[in-house]
Structure formats: C-alpha cells, structure tokens
Amino acid sequence: MTNISITNSKNNVGAYINDINLKNLDQDKAEEIETALNQFGVIFIKEQNLNPESYQNFAKSIGQPVVYPRLKGLDEKFPFINVIERKPDDKNLSFGSSWLHQDTSYLANDRPRYTMLMGIEIPDGQGNTIFSSGFNAYEKLPNEIKDKIKDATGIFSSAGPISVTRLEREKEMGIKSSESMEAEHPIVKTVNGKKTLYVSPGHLMKIKNVKEEDANYLKNYLIEHVNKQEFIFSYEWSKGDICLWDNLSILHMASEIKNCKRIMHRITIK
Ligand SMILES: [Fe+2]
C-alpha cells in the first residue's frame, strides 16, 4: 500500500488522504481508500467538489449505497444522495447535533456501516462536524472497566435523546413520524483487529449483561468517556470536502449553526 498519501489528524481521530482526485479513481486507489477507512475509522479528503454522479460513484466504490427515506433526496437520478440543508432563519437544532452518536445503531440487522458527507455550501467559521474515536477511547479505558464491559450489550433506540433533531426534520417534510425502533448490540466491537467502543450516546438507553448495580454507572461513565477532548477532533469544513466514516469505530455529531446557510450531501453505505 504505497499509492496514496495519508497524514493523521488531530488526536489521531482518523486521517487525511492527500493529493487525490476522486473524479479519476482507479480500482487500486479505491481499495487503498477503503483500507485506510477501516484502519483509521474516518477519512478526510479536501476540496473534491464532485458532481452528483462522481460522488455517487465514489460511494459505490466503497460499498452499497442505501436509500435513507427520512431525509430529502437530491432528485430521482441520484436516489442515494440526501440533502441536509440549514437555512439562515432555521431556529431548531441542526440535524444530528448535540449528542455524539453512531448512525442507525437502533437497527437490529443490515444497518448501513459508513456515512459520507460532502460540503456543498459552507458558512465561514461555523458548522464543524465533531468526531470521537471509539478505538482511542477503548484503548484508554482502565482495565477494570474493560473487564466489566467485555460481554456487555447496549439497548439503542431511535427515540433516544438525539431523536429530537430527526423529529424536527420529519415535521418540516410533512412525514408522519415512524414508530421508534430498538436494537441490542455488543458495545465492544473489533474492527480491523482493534477493539472499539460502540456506545452511541444519542441512542443508548441501557447497558445489559453487566452486574445490575453497575449498569447505570457504566452507561454514564462511557458517555462521559467518549466525550473527552483527548478523543475528539472537530473538523472544519471547506467547500467540496468529503468526510467518510465507519459507524462501528467513530462517533460523530453536528455542531450548532446560527443565522447562515449550509448545504451538505450525505450518502450512507452498507
Ligand atoms: Fe449522524
């Protein structure tokens, strides 16, 4: 693996892939990007400004894009691209803000693993996306906690604390809100041979398979842990940038935006 140039980002939360043009991507480079994605959890590729066709093609080189019906689609030709738009006079919370989370952790099976965003219209100095590394957070846990959670599972719900941002979007689009969905998953996962934390604070309701008296304490402990600054990288967007992350190993959230416009194109991938 020598064809692509990679540099670590702050706090080792993911990596930048440099000097690459995704419009002309050959198979070898696409495979190396996928390898880097699994190794680092999140990759940042600056100033690509892809048209919808190239953007959707890049997603297909990583996996199978998924239709996500709860967000506005771009148009019929590009069913996998969702538009996330923030208008200057929007007063509600930004979609996906305020709580670190791992997308669709409330699905039992077949949940999309990767999420990708491209910046279409980016306001100055606002609207960073915040990432936290589940790899690094797991590694720094005290052994005593690692031991307590080794067989633990979490109950994740679409009605968890972050749901307020989705419900506001559904109201805007006139979609009748769906029934809430709930799933149970192990909270320690292994990706690329490394253990990582899967605790999605925006969806986590309860921790199971631990001593009953520890369950609440561990839930609060882990939520506080993944929010520590040492595991966080706040990504400042430029127009045309692409961020692509693995929801098994990386937690993320949007930050608040006030009085300005922002448009992102989002694709989720299995
Ligand atoms: Fe999200």
Boltz pocket constraint, residues with backbone or C-beta under 6 A from the ligand:
constraints:
  - pocket:
      binder: B
      contacts: [[A, 96], [A, 101], [A, 102], [A, 103], [A, 252]]
      max_distance: 6.0
